[in-house]
Amino acid sequence: MHPLMLLLLILKGHLRLGAQISSKDINGLTIIHYAVDSNEMKNVQFAVETQLDINQQDHNGWTPLIRAAIQQCKPEILEYLIEKGADKSIEDRNGFGYEKHLELSNDIGDK
């Protein structure tokens, strides 16, 4: 089992017991950011359903949506995040938003 999957299973158990998972790591990442990293819809849905801030920015200013674009996540994950209220207009520390990161990641993927 992938370590991230194990972590999400553990978190589900802790949530049932009333744990708070709104904490950030040293890079400002939350469970939603890590769920996006997994590129698995069920993980993203679980993280979004915990009602954390879907527009939470990490230390780079990346929201989960920007992170999904940068990491070339499955299109359905991008669509789901937008459907659930991810703000496409938020910019990172460099002034790049979702659309710019999507464009840049597609350019890299084409090469």
DSSP file (Angstrom, degrees, kcal/mol; ACC not computed):
  #  RESIDUE AA STRUCTURE BP1 BP2  ACC     N-H-->O    O-->H-N    N-H-->O    O-->H-N    TCO  KAPPA ALPHA  PHI   PSI    X-CA   Y-CA   Z-CA
    1    1 A M              0   0    0      0, 0.0     5,-0.0     0, 0.0     0, 0.0   0.000 360.0 360.0 360.0 135.3    0.0    0.0    0.0
    2    2 A H     >  -     0   0    0      1,-0.1     4,-2.1     4,-0.0     3,-0.5  -0.393 360.0-123.2 -63.6 139.0    1.3    3.5   -0.9
    3    3 A P  H  > S+     0   0    0      0, 0.0     4,-2.4     0, 0.0     5,-0.1   0.844 111.3  54.4 -55.7 -36.1    2.3    5.5    2.2
    4    4 A L  H  > S+     0   0    0      2,-0.2     4,-2.3     1,-0.2     5,-0.2   0.893 107.2  50.5 -66.2 -38.2   -0.1    8.3    1.2
    5    5 A M  H  > S+     0   0    0     -3,-0.5     4,-2.1     2,-0.2    -1,-0.2   0.908 110.4  49.8 -64.3 -41.5   -3.0    5.9    1.0
    6    6 A L  H  X S+     0   0    0     -4,-2.1     4,-2.3     1,-0.2    -2,-0.2   0.916 109.6  51.8 -62.4 -43.2   -2.1    4.5    4.4
    7    7 A L  H  X S+     0   0    0     -4,-2.4     4,-2.6     1,-0.2    -2,-0.2   0.913 108.9  50.0 -60.1 -43.7   -2.0    8.1    5.8
    8    8 A L  H  X S+     0   0    0     -4,-2.3     4,-2.2     2,-0.2    -1,-0.2   0.881 109.5  51.3 -65.3 -37.3   -5.5    8.8    4.4
    9    9 A L  H  X S+     0   0    0     -4,-2.1     4,-1.7     2,-0.2    -1,-0.2   0.912 111.0  48.4 -63.8 -41.8   -6.9    5.7    6.0
   10   10 A I  H  X S+     0   0    0     -4,-2.3     4,-2.3     1,-0.2    -2,-0.2   0.917 110.2  51.9 -63.8 -42.9   -5.4    6.7    9.3
   11   11 A L  H  X S+     0   0    0     -4,-2.6     4,-2.7     1,-0.2    -2,-0.2   0.892 105.2  55.3 -62.0 -39.9   -6.8   10.2    9.0
   12   12 A K  H  X S+     0   0    0     -4,-2.2     4,-1.8     1,-0.2    -1,-0.2   0.919 109.3  48.0 -58.3 -42.9  -10.3    8.8    8.3
   13   13 A G  H  X S+     0   0    0     -4,-1.7     4,-0.9     1,-0.2    -2,-0.2   0.905 111.5  49.2 -64.2 -42.4  -10.1    6.8   11.5
   14   14 A H  H  <>S+     0   0    0     -4,-2.3     5,-2.5     1,-0.2     3,-0.5   0.876 107.9  54.8 -65.5 -37.4   -8.9    9.9   13.4
   15   15 A L  H ><5S+     0   0    0     -4,-2.7     3,-2.1     1,-0.2    -1,-0.2   0.908 102.4  56.3 -62.3 -41.5  -11.7   12.0   12.0
   16   16 A R  H 3<5S+     0   0    0     -4,-1.8    -1,-0.2     1,-0.3    -2,-0.2   0.795 107.2  51.0 -60.1 -26.4  -14.3    9.5   13.2
   17   17 A L  T 3<5S-     0   0    0     -4,-0.9    -1,-0.3    -3,-0.5    -2,-0.2   0.377 128.2 -98.8 -93.0   3.3  -12.9   10.0   16.7
   18   18 A G  T < 5 +     0   0    0     -3,-2.1    -3,-0.2     1,-0.2    -2,-0.1   0.625  65.2 160.5  94.1  14.3  -13.1   13.8   16.4
   19   19 A A      < -     0   0    0     -5,-2.5     2,-0.5    -8,-0.1    -1,-0.2  -0.324  38.3-125.5 -68.9 151.6   -9.6   14.7   15.4
   20   20 A Q        +     0   0    0      1,-0.1     3,-0.2     2,-0.0    -1,-0.1  -0.840  25.5 178.8 -95.1 132.3   -8.8   18.1   13.8
   21   21 A I        +     0   0    0     -2,-0.5    10,-0.5    29,-0.1    -1,-0.1   0.064  50.2 106.7-121.5  25.9   -7.0   17.9   10.5
   22   22 A S        +     0   0    0      8,-0.1    -1,-0.1     9,-0.1    31,-0.1   0.380  52.0 120.6 -84.7   6.4   -6.7   21.5    9.6
   23   23 A S        -     0   0    0     -3,-0.2     8,-0.3     1,-0.1     2,-0.3  -0.250  53.1-142.2 -69.0 157.4   -3.0   21.6   10.5
   24   24 A K        -     0   0    0      6,-0.1     6,-0.2     1,-0.1     2,-0.1  -0.871  11.1-128.3-116.3 152.7   -0.3   22.5    8.0
   25   25 A D    >   -     0   0    0      4,-1.9     3,-2.1    -2,-0.3    -1,-0.1  -0.213  47.4 -78.5 -86.1-172.6    3.1   21.0    7.6
   26   26 A I  T 3  S+     0   0    0      1,-0.3    -1,-0.1     2,-0.1    -2,-0.0   0.719 133.7  49.5 -62.0 -22.0    6.3   23.0    7.4
   27   27 A N  T 3  S-     0   0    0      2,-0.1    32,-2.4    31,-0.0    33,-0.3   0.344 121.3-104.8 -97.6   4.1    5.6   23.9    3.8
   28   28 A G  S <  S+     0   0    0     -3,-2.1     2,-0.3     1,-0.3    -2,-0.1   0.634  70.6 150.0  83.1  13.7    2.1   25.1    4.5
   29   29 A L        -     0   0    0     29,-0.1    -4,-1.9     4,-0.1    -1,-0.3  -0.600  26.0-165.9 -84.8 141.1    0.5   22.0    3.0
   30   30 A T     >  -     0   0    0     -2,-0.3     4,-2.0    -6,-0.2     3,-0.2  -0.573  42.6 -88.2-112.0 179.3   -2.8   20.6    4.2
   31   31 A I  H  > S+     0   0    0    -10,-0.5     4,-2.4    -8,-0.3     5,-0.2   0.825 126.6  58.0 -60.2 -31.3   -4.5   17.3    3.7
   32   32 A I  H  > S+     0   0    0      2,-0.2     4,-2.3     1,-0.2    -1,-0.2   0.920 104.7  50.2 -66.9 -40.9   -6.2   18.7    0.5
   33   33 A H  H  > S+     0   0    0     -3,-0.2     4,-2.1     1,-0.2    -2,-0.2   0.933 112.9  46.5 -60.1 -44.9   -2.8   19.5   -1.0
   34   34 A Y  H  X S+     0   0    0     -4,-2.0     4,-1.2     1,-0.2    -1,-0.2   0.865 109.3  54.2 -67.6 -35.2   -1.6   15.9   -0.2
   35   35 A A  H  X>S+     0   0    0     -4,-2.4     5,-0.8     1,-0.2     4,-0.6   0.914 108.0  50.0 -63.5 -41.5   -4.8   14.4   -1.6
   36   36 A V  H ><5S+     0   0    0     -4,-2.3     3,-1.5     1,-0.2    -2,-0.2   0.909 104.6  59.1 -61.4 -41.6   -4.2   16.3   -4.8
   37   37 A D  H 3<5S+     0   0    0     -4,-2.1    -1,-0.2     1,-0.3    -2,-0.2   0.818  98.5  59.2 -57.3 -30.7   -0.6   14.9   -4.9
   38   38 A S  H 3<5S-     0   0    0     -4,-1.2    -1,-0.3    -3,-0.4    -2,-0.2   0.737  95.0-145.2 -71.3 -21.1   -2.0   11.4   -4.9
   39   39 A N  T <<5 +     0   0    0     -3,-1.5     2,-0.5    -4,-0.6    -3,-0.1   0.789  56.2 130.2  58.5  29.4   -3.9   12.2   -8.2
   40   40 A E    >>< -     0   0    0     -5,-0.8     4,-1.9     1,-0.1     3,-0.6  -0.967  55.5-147.9-116.8 122.7   -6.7    9.9   -6.9
   41   41 A M  H 3> S+     0   0    0     -2,-0.5     4,-3.1     1,-0.2     5,-0.2   0.869  96.9  56.7 -57.0 -41.5  -10.3   11.2   -7.0
   42   42 A K  H 3> S+     0   0    0      1,-0.2     4,-2.1     2,-0.2    -1,-0.2   0.864 107.9  48.5 -63.1 -34.2  -11.4    9.4   -3.9
   43   43 A N  H <> S+     0   0    0     -3,-0.6     4,-2.4     2,-0.2    -1,-0.2   0.904 112.5  47.6 -70.3 -41.2   -8.6   11.0   -1.9
   44   44 A V  H  X S+     0   0    0     -4,-1.9     4,-2.7    -9,-0.3     5,-0.2   0.922 112.1  50.1 -65.4 -43.7   -9.5   14.5   -3.2
   45   45 A Q  H  X S+     0   0    0     -4,-3.1     4,-2.5     1,-0.2    -2,-0.2   0.927 110.7  49.9 -60.5 -44.3  -13.2   13.9   -2.5
   46   46 A F  H  X S+     0   0    0     -4,-2.1     4,-0.8    -5,-0.2    -2,-0.2   0.939 112.4  46.8 -59.0 -47.8  -12.4   12.8    1.1
   47   47 A A  H ><>S+     0   0    0     -4,-2.4     5,-0.7     1,-0.2     3,-0.7   0.899 113.4  47.8 -63.9 -41.4  -10.2   15.8    1.7
   48   48 A V  H ><5S+     0   0    0     -4,-2.7     3,-1.9     1,-0.2    -1,-0.2   0.887 106.2  58.6 -66.6 -37.9  -12.8   18.2    0.3
   49   49 A E  H 3<5S+     0   0    0     -4,-2.5    -1,-0.2     1,-0.3    -2,-0.2   0.668  89.5  71.6 -67.8 -15.7  -15.6   16.6    2.3
   50   50 A T  T <<5S-     0   0    0     -4,-0.8    -1,-0.3    -3,-0.7    -2,-0.2   0.551 108.3-126.3 -74.5  -5.0  -13.7   17.4    5.5
   51   51 A Q  T < 5 +     0   0    0     -3,-1.9    -2,-0.1     1,-0.2    -3,-0.1   0.783  54.1 154.2  64.8  32.0  -14.7   21.0    4.8
   52   52 A L      < -     0   0    0     -5,-0.7     2,-0.6    -4,-0.1    -1,-0.2  -0.385  62.5 -74.0 -75.4 167.8  -11.2   22.4    5.0
   53   53 A D    >   -     0   0    0      1,-0.2     3,-1.6    -2,-0.1    -1,-0.1  -0.530  40.7-160.2 -68.5 111.8  -10.5   25.6    3.0
   54   54 A I  T 3  S+     0   0    0     -2,-0.6    11,-0.4     1,-0.3    -1,-0.2   0.665  91.5  51.2 -68.5 -15.6  -10.4   24.5   -0.6
   55   55 A N  T 3  S+     0   0    0      8,-0.1    -1,-0.3     9,-0.1     2,-0.1   0.162  76.5 142.7-107.0  16.9   -8.4   27.7   -1.5
   56   56 A Q    <   -     0   0    0     -3,-1.6     2,-0.4     1,-0.1   -26,-0.1  -0.376  41.7-143.4 -60.1 129.4   -5.8   27.3    1.3
   57   57 A Q        -     0   0    0      6,-0.1     6,-0.2    -2,-0.1    -1,-0.1  -0.782   4.9-144.6 -99.0 140.4   -2.4   28.5    0.0
   58   58 A D    >   -     0   0    0      4,-1.9     3,-1.7    -2,-0.4   -30,-0.2  -0.136  47.8 -76.6 -84.3-169.7    0.9   26.8    0.9
   59   59 A H  T 3  S+     0   0    0    -32,-2.4   -31,-0.1     1,-0.3    -1,-0.0   0.706 135.3  52.2 -67.3 -19.2    4.1   28.8    1.3
   60   60 A N  T 3  S-     0   0    0    -33,-0.3    33,-2.4     2,-0.1    34,-0.4   0.506 120.2-110.1 -87.8  -6.3    4.5   29.1   -2.5
   61   61 A G    <   +     0   0    0     -3,-1.7     2,-0.5     1,-0.3    -2,-0.1   0.558  69.0 149.7  86.9   8.9    1.0   30.5   -2.7
   62   62 A W        -     0   0    0      4,-0.1    -4,-1.9    30,-0.1    -1,-0.3  -0.640  32.3-157.5 -81.7 126.7   -0.2   27.3   -4.4
   63   63 A T     >  -     0   0    0     -2,-0.5     4,-2.7    -6,-0.2     5,-0.2  -0.459  39.0 -98.4 -84.6 169.2   -3.8   26.3   -3.8
   64   64 A P  H  > S+     0   0    0      0, 0.0     4,-2.3     0, 0.0     5,-0.1   0.878 127.0  52.8 -56.7 -35.7   -4.9   22.7   -4.3
   65   65 A L  H  > S+     0   0    0    -11,-0.4     4,-2.0     2,-0.2     5,-0.2   0.934 110.0  45.8 -66.6 -45.7   -6.2   23.7   -7.7
   66   66 A I  H  > S+     0   0    0      1,-0.2     4,-2.7     2,-0.2     5,-0.2   0.925 113.0  51.4 -61.4 -43.4   -2.9   25.3   -8.7
   67   67 A R  H  X S+     0   0    0     -4,-2.7     4,-2.4     1,-0.2    -2,-0.2   0.897 107.8  52.2 -59.8 -41.8   -1.0   22.3   -7.4
   68   68 A A  H  <>S+     0   0    0     -4,-2.3     5,-2.8    -5,-0.2    -1,-0.2   0.884 111.0  47.7 -63.1 -38.6   -3.3   20.0   -9.4
   69   69 A A  H ><5S+     0   0    0     -4,-2.0     3,-1.2     3,-0.2    -2,-0.2   0.935 112.1  48.7 -66.9 -46.2   -2.5   22.0  -12.6
   70   70 A I  H 3<5S+     0   0    0     -4,-2.7    -2,-0.2     1,-0.3    -1,-0.2   0.890 114.5  45.3 -60.9 -40.8    1.3   22.0  -11.9
   71   71 A Q  T 3<5S-     0   0    0     -4,-2.4    -1,-0.3    -5,-0.2    -2,-0.2   0.358 110.0-122.9 -88.6   6.9    1.3   18.2  -11.3
   72   72 A Q  T < 5 -     0   0    0     -3,-1.2    -3,-0.2    -4,-0.2    -2,-0.1   0.917  42.2-172.6  52.6  49.9   -0.9   17.5  -14.3
   73   73 A C      < -     0   0    0     -5,-2.8    -1,-0.1     1,-0.2     5,-0.1  -0.162  38.3 -69.2 -65.4 166.1   -3.5   15.8  -12.3
   74   74 A K    >>  -     0   0    0      1,-0.1     4,-1.5   -35,-0.1     3,-1.5  -0.281  45.2-120.8 -56.5 139.8   -6.4   14.0  -14.0
   75   75 A P  H 3> S+     0   0    0      0, 0.0     4,-2.6     0, 0.0     5,-0.2   0.838 111.9  60.6 -54.1 -35.1   -8.8   16.4  -15.6
   76   76 A E  H 3> S+     0   0    0      1,-0.2     4,-2.1     2,-0.2     5,-0.1   0.801 101.7  53.3 -66.7 -26.2  -11.7   15.2  -13.5
   77   77 A I  H <> S+     0   0    0     -3,-1.5     4,-2.5     2,-0.2    -1,-0.2   0.919 109.5  47.7 -71.6 -43.8   -9.8   16.2  -10.4
   78   78 A L  H  X S+     0   0    0     -4,-1.5     4,-2.1     1,-0.2    -2,-0.2   0.940 114.1  47.4 -58.9 -47.3   -9.4   19.8  -11.7
   79   79 A E  H  X S+     0   0    0     -4,-2.6     4,-2.7     1,-0.2    -2,-0.2   0.897 111.0  51.4 -62.2 -41.7  -13.0   19.9  -12.7
   80   80 A Y  H  X S+     0   0    0     -4,-2.1     4,-2.1     2,-0.2    -1,-0.2   0.928 108.9  49.9 -62.9 -46.0  -14.1   18.6   -9.3
   81   81 A L  H  <>S+     0   0    0     -4,-2.5     5,-2.8     1,-0.2    -1,-0.2   0.910 113.3  46.5 -60.3 -42.6  -12.1   21.2   -7.4
   82   82 A I  H ><5S+     0   0    0     -4,-2.1     3,-1.6     3,-0.2    -2,-0.2   0.926 111.0  52.2 -64.9 -44.8  -13.6   24.0   -9.5
   83   83 A E  H 3<5S+     0   0    0     -4,-2.7    -1,-0.2     1,-0.3    -2,-0.2   0.843 108.0  52.9 -59.1 -34.3  -17.1   22.5   -9.0
   84   84 A K  T 3<5S-     0   0    0     -4,-2.1    -1,-0.3    -5,-0.2    -2,-0.2   0.388 133.1 -85.5 -87.4   3.6  -16.5   22.5   -5.3
   85   85 A G  T < 5 +     0   0    0     -3,-1.6    -3,-0.2     1,-0.3     2,-0.2   0.568  65.9 162.4 110.3  10.1  -15.5   26.2   -5.2
   86   86 A A      < -     0   0    0     -5,-2.8     2,-0.7    -6,-0.2    -1,-0.3  -0.448  40.5-126.1 -62.7 131.7  -11.8   26.3   -6.0
   87   87 A D    >   -     0   0    0     -2,-0.2     3,-0.9     1,-0.1    11,-0.2  -0.718  19.7-166.9 -87.5 114.4  -11.0   29.9   -7.0
   88   88 A K  T 3  S+     0   0    0     -2,-0.7    10,-0.8     1,-0.2    11,-0.5   0.606  82.5  64.8 -74.8 -11.7   -9.3   30.1  -10.4
   89   89 A S  T 3  S+     0   0    0      8,-0.1    -1,-0.2     9,-0.1     2,-0.1   0.569  72.1 110.9 -91.7  -8.6   -8.3   33.7   -9.8
   90   90 A I    <   -     0   0    0     -3,-0.9     8,-0.5     1,-0.0     2,-0.3  -0.445  56.0-151.4 -68.1 136.4   -6.0   33.2   -6.9
   91   91 A E  B     -A   97   0A   0      6,-0.2     6,-0.3    -2,-0.1    -2,-0.1  -0.807   5.7-129.1-109.9 151.7   -2.3   33.9   -7.7
   92   92 A D    >   -     0   0    0      4,-2.9     3,-1.9    -2,-0.3   -31,-0.3  -0.131  46.8 -78.2 -83.9-172.7    0.8   32.4   -6.2
   93   93 A R  T 3  S+     0   0    0    -33,-2.4   -32,-0.1     1,-0.3    -1,-0.1   0.743 132.4  52.6 -61.0 -23.8    3.8   34.3   -4.9
   94   94 A N  T 3  S-     0   0    0    -34,-0.4    -1,-0.3     2,-0.2     3,-0.1   0.408 120.5-106.3 -93.2   1.6    5.1   34.8   -8.4
   95   95 A G  S <  S+     0   0    0     -3,-1.9     2,-0.4     1,-0.3    -2,-0.1   0.617  76.3 135.4  84.7  12.4    1.8   36.2   -9.6
   96   96 A F        -     0   0    0      4,-0.1    -4,-2.9     3,-0.0    -1,-0.3  -0.803  34.6-164.8 -96.8 135.4    0.8   33.1  -11.6
   97   97 A G  B  >  -A   91   0A   0     -2,-0.4     4,-2.4    -6,-0.3     5,-0.2  -0.358  41.1 -79.6-103.7-172.3   -2.8   31.8  -11.3
   98   98 A Y  H  > S+     0   0    0    -10,-0.8     4,-2.7    -8,-0.5     5,-0.2   0.920 126.3  51.1 -55.5 -50.2   -4.4   28.5  -12.2
   99   99 A E  H  > S+     0   0    0    -11,-0.5     4,-2.3     1,-0.2    -1,-0.2   0.898 111.5  47.5 -60.4 -42.0   -4.7   29.3  -15.9
  100  100 A K  H  > S+     0   0    0      2,-0.2     4,-2.7     1,-0.2    -1,-0.2   0.920 113.4  47.5 -66.4 -43.4   -1.0   30.3  -16.3
  101  101 A H  H  X S+     0   0    0     -4,-2.4     4,-2.7     2,-0.2     5,-0.2   0.884 111.0  51.9 -65.6 -36.6    0.1   27.2  -14.4
  102  102 A L  H  X S+     0   0    0     -4,-2.7     4,-2.0    -5,-0.2    -2,-0.2   0.929 111.4  47.5 -63.0 -44.4   -2.1   25.0  -16.5
  103  103 A E  H  X S+     0   0    0     -4,-2.3     4,-2.1    -5,-0.2    -2,-0.2   0.929 113.7  47.2 -60.9 -47.3   -0.7   26.5  -19.6
  104  104 A L  H  X S+     0   0    0     -4,-2.7     4,-2.1     1,-0.2    -2,-0.2   0.907 112.3  48.5 -64.1 -42.7    2.9   26.1  -18.4
  105  105 A S  H  X S+     0   0    0     -4,-2.7     4,-2.2     1,-0.2    -1,-0.2   0.853 110.9  51.2 -68.8 -32.7    2.4   22.5  -17.3
  106  106 A N  H  X S+     0   0    0     -4,-2.0     4,-1.4    -5,-0.2    -1,-0.2   0.876 108.2  52.3 -69.4 -36.6    0.8   21.6  -20.6
  107  107 A D  H  < S+     0   0    0     -4,-2.1     4,-0.4     2,-0.2    -2,-0.2   0.910 112.0  45.8 -63.1 -41.7    3.8   23.2  -22.5
  108  108 A I  H >< S+     0   0    0     -4,-2.1     3,-1.2     1,-0.2    -2,-0.2   0.905 110.9  52.9 -67.1 -41.6    6.1   21.0  -20.4
  109  109 A G  H 3< S+     0   0    0     -4,-2.2    -1,-0.2     1,-0.3    -2,-0.2   0.762 103.7  57.7 -66.2 -25.2    4.0   17.9  -21.0
  110  110 A D  T 3<        0   0    0     -4,-1.4    -1,-0.3     1,-0.2    -2,-0.2   0.608 360.0 360.0 -80.2 -11.6    4.1   18.4  -24.7
  111  111 A K    <         0   0    0     -3,-1.2    -1,-0.2    -4,-0.4    -2,-0.2   0.447 360.0 360.0 -97.4 360.0    7.9   18.3  -24.9
